[in-house]
Amino acid sequence: MLTRLEVHGFKNLLDLSIDFGPFTCIAGENGTGKSNVFDAIQFLSLLADRPMMEAAQDVRGVHGERHGDPRDLFWNGYRSGHHRMRFAAEMIVPPQVEDDFGRITNPTTTFLRYELEIGYQAPSGLDRFGRLTLLREHLRHITKGAAKDHLRFPHNAAHFRNGVISGHRSGAPYISTDTDASSGEPIVKIHQDGGSRGQPKPAAASRAPGTVVSTITSSDDPTILAARREMESWRRLALEPSALRSADRYMDPQTMGVDGSHLPAALYRVAHTAAKADPDQVYARVAGRLSDLTGVQIRELGVDQDEVRQLLTVQVRETDGMLLPARSLSEGTLRFLALCVLLEDPTVRGMICMEEPENGIHPANLNPMVELVQDLAVDPTQPPGTDNPFRQVLINTHSPGVVQLVSPDDLLFADTAVHRTEDGSMARSLRLRPLTGTWRLAGERRDYVTKADILPYLTTPPGAQITLDLGAA
């Protein structure tokens, strides 16, 4: 679980700090840079698994496309001078992870703070785009005693916090960065999980193609490996109709992709491996969710097994008895179906990022859609487990209808504000503000919005059967 994100110098994110709960909705007009928050999370996730330049290529470019020039990721990337971007992520990592060799290991502690600073080196010779350079990397533990102040969202300490935060460590961090006295170059050091005993393993950072976290593949450094696995689990859903409509071969992966591919195989696996349930019960729950949508007349749902062609296909039976393949459903209904499958899959953990989940959904169906994405997130009043998977959800939206349905505690309102940079220049950057009276105002936060501020934005869409109840301003 990503509990806090700090970003500076990435696209239009300047001195941005966000505290996350199990469910967070970022709302605001298009063009403010809401998607850049998703990009920053995706970039950190990619950096945990790939070289820096490859990760940069896979992050959405400034115009929504892939670009070869890494300067696209810096807010001032095409100006002269030094380029820096800084990240900090506080996270709760899994209590048990598997290394690349299939060995199970346990981190020393499960609540961590990861800090990363990346620079840019101009091109030389045949290099046309320059490259990203590792300037600083740091990973340390957050003690159980300090966890209460870091986990600001409402939760049950006995059932939730004490269950997901474990371990003890004193002494050195897991990863630190020093400066070489002779060359002035950064030196990254890996410290043993046992504490300050033993010599740290140093490595020059200036020519490193990737982060230290991305190089840890074995159980020798279990806590760093757990941080890597956690960041790798942060996924950005971009459900594509063509992928959702595809049948699966028997040998295809049984985990649904971020584009919705392998939906039939994933549903079949979940239905046949669900604890204390038979396949028909899983299919019935998914069909029941789909029937909540106005205009969707579904009585039954299942996965057809074509033994001749060795294909799996999701089929639905409408209330009039007609049997149809799920690919005949509308795009919005298919996306809703994919989220229903994720809800039933207890193996899906980490953060799920979704942009504008209301797309393709009739305004009258906003309520069941919002309820579904909220139900995907862990309930922090109960112990995480098979019936309460440890995952969180982040969505962004420009729909006033979605804003009216989301709890004020879960809302952040996006706009832009003038920001003074280190060199004294002014720049417009993304600003995220919570609603007054909510938990997000705890600590150092003083900027907020009131109900009066957002009422002009909250115009009920035609046909939406929803109400606004944000409480007193």
C-alpha positions, 0 to 999 in steps of 0.5 A: 500500500502506498500511503504517501507520495512526494514528487518534485520536478516531474512534469508539472508536479512541484513540491507535491505531497499526497497522503493516500488512504485505501480509496482516493479520488482526484477530481478536477477539470481536464488540463490540470495535470491529474494524470501526471500523478498516475504517471509518477506512480507508474514511473516509480513502479517501472523503475523498480523493474527496468533500467531508467531509460526503458522506464522513461520510454514506457511512461506517457509522454507530454502529448500522450505518446511515447517519446525518446527524449527523457527531458519530457519527464522534467518540468523544465526539461528543455531549459538550460541548466541542471535537471532534477526530479525527486520522489519519496514514497511511504509504503506498507510492503508484503510480509512475505515475498518470493525472489526470482529463484522461487525462494520465500523470504520475509522482510525485516520490517514492513513499513518503509520510506523510499527516496529517489533523485534522478538527474539528466546528462546531456547527449554526447557523441552518437547519443541523441537524447542524453540519459537519466542518472541516479543521484540519490537512493535511500530506503529506511524503515518507519517504526511501529511507534511512528506508524500512527502519525504516518497512517492518517486515514481512519483505520482500526489499530488492532485489526488493521495497523498492527496486522500489516505493520511488523518487524523491528530495525535499528541502525543503518537504513537498507539503502543509503547514498554518500558522496565520494570524497575524491570524485564528488560522485554519489555512491549508493550503499546496500546495508544488510537486513540484520542491521548495522553489522557487516560492511555495506556493499557500495556501488558508484551511481553515476553510470548505473543504468537503473536503481538499486531496488531494480537489481535486487532479485534474491532473498539475500536482501529481503526488505529491499526485495519486498519494496521492489515487489510492492512497487511492481504491484502498482498497476495502471488499468487501461481497459481496452475493448478489443482485449476485453472481447478476446477469448482465451486459449487454455494455455494463456495466462490466467491473470488479467492484464492491465488492458483487460486481456485474459478476462475469461481465463482470470474469471475461470481461475477465480471461480474454480479456486475461490475458498468456501465457494463453488464456481456457480456462486462466483459467477452468480455474484458477478452476474448480480453486480452486472444486473445492478446496471440500468439497461443490462438484463443479465440473469446468468454468467459463466465461462464456456469451455470449447474443448475442440478449439481449446478456448475459454469465452465468457457468456451471459444469459439475458432475462429473456433466455438468450445466450450471448458471448460477453463480447456482445456487451457494450464497452462500458459494461465490459469494463464494469465486468472486468472490475467485477472480476478483479473484485473477486480475485484475492490475488490482486494486491497493491495499488490499482490506478484508474482514469475516469472509470465513468467513461462509457457508463450511462449517468444513471449507472454512476452509483453502481460504478462508484460503489464497485471501485470503492469495494475494490479497496481494502476495508481498514476497519477489518483485518486484511485477508482473503475476504478483505484483500490488501489493495488500494484504489486511486481514480481521477475524474472530471465528472461532477456526478462521481464527485457527488457520490464519493465520500468527502474524506476520499476526495482531492480537488485538482487545479493549478497554482503559481509555484516559485522554483529554486531559481526564483522563476515562476511556474504553474503546477498541479495543486491537490486540496482536500475538503475541509473537515476531513482527515487529510487536513491533519499535520501540516496541511492548511490548504483546503476547499469548502463546499461553497468552493466546489458547488459551481463545479457540482452540476448534476448530469442529465438523467443522474439519480444522485444526491449531494451530501457533503456535510457542513463546510 
